[in-house]
């Protein structure tokens, strides 16, 4: 039997944005309806209506462009005991958030993530969904899976590395090595825009080759030149 905390830990949901006016409204409306906790948008200098839309639902923190910098900046202003980091192109149902809160009542759990389910009723979406489900069992996961973590661990380890890419992978590995990671089966629904807009071959190259080069010692700053931003 897991030891439970006297009261459920409070939650801060942080969403990173940059020119996400098409997606940020529906996501924030959904999250607001769940009433799960504090809602913060970490904006990296959007030039469209992202901030205007976000302000109707959440506190907006303006930060330098770069997901790691944006998340770190917002985390410093968050009040929750647990921090949940989301990308703008995801959807997260109320059952998933309830399961997160239940899992984090166990004080031995440091953090975790959700099971990625990519949009699209095609073979590509099914394949990428299966790949993500398999590799997360070995501690390989990224920011689109909805990484959550205790504030105490986040602050003690310095948050996300200020890298242009792969900061989420590195943080996930750090979290994995700390032990007691909750791999929740509840899905987080992720847009298929990366391969729809950027091309399937280029997406696969980015996911596998960029990862391989990083493991071979190539710096994230150099790898960022090879990584196409898709919105």
JOSULHU-V379379 format. One record per run of one state. SS is the DSSP state (hx for helix, st for strand, lp for the rest). FROM is the first residue (numbers start at 1). LEN is the number of residues. If there is no record, write none. Layout:
SS,FROM,LEN
SS,FROM,LEN
//
This chain:
lp,1,3
st,4,1
lp,5,6
st,11,7
lp,18,6
hx,24,11
lp,35,3
st,38,6
lp,44,6
hx,50,5
lp,55,4
st,59,4
lp,63,4
hx,67,11
lp,78,4
st,82,5
lp,87,3
st,90,3
lp,93,1
hx,94,10
lp,104,2
st,106,1
lp,107,4
st,111,8
lp,119,4
hx,123,16
lp,139,4
hx,143,3
lp,146,1
st,147,4
hx,151,6
lp,157,10
hx,167,12
lp,179,2
st,181,10
lp,191,2
hx,193,6
lp,199,1
hx,200,16
lp,216,4
hx,220,7
lp,227,5
//
